């Protein structure tokens, strides 16, 4: 979820929709259109109902499709006509705002992709460029990491915020100069937040006092060759053994759902009692876990860590059904 990004889209849409777009939108309009922008994330209720993330009606599934956005647009267009509001304009704006949600989500660096073309195609799609860190879900958003993501998004979507709430005034040389300076500053900040070029990485490493430690056999050159749909064997041949691995298994409420390995041996298993009943315990190897619990539905391999709890350059690879689904590359704090 690109949390503040969705609100920014809604705020900008509330101004575009106004009959007098030069005037600032009302708070009620901003709340309505921002809420509509968030609507696809109503599918998070699937987690509490036991629906798997990757299922058709799981998170980022059917409600993150263009068909869903079109259906909402049609419904609101009909409702607008009955309320004496412009039907086509309302329906079209609603469809665009709802569709913007999955289009922003595919630019995030976490979770699964979005089922953009459901029900015709259940494939989860991601963009090749993913500059937006995925926001924590629920109350986890109100955490230090959630705050960092919020600041990140506030910068990325600054032009939308400016458009939505700017006050129209007389054009002056001073105002023009301030706008030019603001655009320049935004471009620099965008480069610092989203670029992966070596100069930016070296600069951030110096500013953040980089404490990254990489797994033996890891190299940035090899990491750059890892791409979606490669097999676990492909990744292992390029990067060697990871520091840690997390395996996720399906099943009911009493199933062994998550197993964490460190240096190839089980370090933790959750829920502990359910995993113990399956014979999964500390010290087992990866293969012994698979023999006891079956093939994992998904897994993540961790190739970097902090030496002393400071900032480090996170490098990892996540798999779904044994093939690369996500490549993790971002700065984090341990």
Secondary structure as UniProt FT lines:
FT   HELIX           3..17
FT   TURN            21..22
FT   HELIX           27..38
FT   HELIX           39..44
FT   HELIX           45..48
FT   TURN            49..50
FT   TURN            53..54
FT   TURN            56..57
FT   TURN            59..60
FT   HELIX           62..64
FT   HELIX           66..82
FT   TURN            83..84
FT   HELIX           87..105
FT   TURN            106..107
FT   TURN            116..120
FT   HELIX           138..141
FT   HELIX           144..156
FT   HELIX           158..165
FT   HELIX           173..194
FT   HELIX           198..207
FT   TURN            208..209
FT   STRAND          212..214
FT   TURN            216..217
FT   HELIX           220..223
FT   TURN            224..225
FT   TURN            228..229
FT   HELIX           232..239
FT   STRAND          244..248
FT   TURN            253..254
FT   STRAND          258..262
FT   TURN            263..264
FT   STRAND          265..270
FT   HELIX           272..277
FT   TURN            278..279
FT   TURN            282..283
FT   HELIX           286..293
FT   STRAND          298..302
FT   STRAND          304..306
FT   STRAND          311..320
FT   TURN            321..322
FT   STRAND          323..333
//
